[in-house]
Amino acid sequence: MTAETALLNCKQCPRLADFLHEVAVQNPGYFCKPVQPFGVDQPRLLVVGLAPGMHGANRTGRPFTGDHAGILLYETLHAYGFANRPQSVSADDGLQLIDCRITNAVKCLPPQNKPLPNEIRTCNTWLSSELADWQKAASNRSASNNVIVALGSIAHESCLRAAGHKAKAFTFAHGAEHAILPGITLIDSYHCSRYNTQTRRLTPDMFHSVFARARELVDGKESMAKCGLEPARVI
């Protein structure tokens, strides 16, 4: 069984499995399965979200596709050269990521978008495997400037746990940077949720500055200047 098949068949969290079944009955056309990561196999940038949204990834089967949070994320990825187009509407819309991969801390839709602590810990085995495979691939190609952007505190703590740290080993703060593994820097960002963007807790400029910094770390300032991108501002 491949890792992709194993994830699709995962029912380690009974509450989430039961909830997905209920949602599938109410919405026959929805994906309603654990959502696979999306993007290239050996990225230089890994974006980690919280969990699939009810009418976004849980509907379309692709992270941040078809929901409000994906609007700002994909527009920003495109602006900094990590995607071939700025909008993500459906899983077959032709959007491709460039040197980038998107995954979630929790692969299944949780009730009220709130996974329980034990569900976050259980699902962390998938993220741990992703990071281990990524780090191995990075070492094989002698790449040292790889970046993870964690969208929100749960994604931040999940990345730390997956990297072998305690969940509170590094403090979450928007724009903060942490060296969590050799050659891998974790950058924190507030989640691009509707609540955060509408309350202006997260503005487009704040979000762009995180990915401008990621672009800096991945490519270096010279490459960034060639792309016509502005350097990241201090937050």
LINQUI-V870481 format. One record per run of one state. SS is the DSSP state (~ for helix, > for strand, _ for the rest). FROM is the first residue (numbers start at 0). LEN is the number of residues. If there is no record, write none. Layout:
((SS,FROM,LEN) (SS,FROM,LEN))
This chain:
((_,0,2) (~,2,6) (_,8,5) (~,13,13) (_,26,11) (>,37,2) (_,39,5) (>,44,5) (_,49,7) (~,56,4) (_,60,7) (~,67,12) (_,79,3) (>,82,1) (_,83,13) (>,96,1) (_,97,2) (>,99,5) (_,104,6) (~,110,3) (_,113,3) (~,116,24) (_,140,5) (>,145,6) (_,151,1) (~,152,10) (_,162,14) (>,176,5) (_,181,2) (>,183,6) (_,189,4) (~,193,5) (_,198,5) (~,203,16) (_,219,1) (~,220,6) (_,226,9))
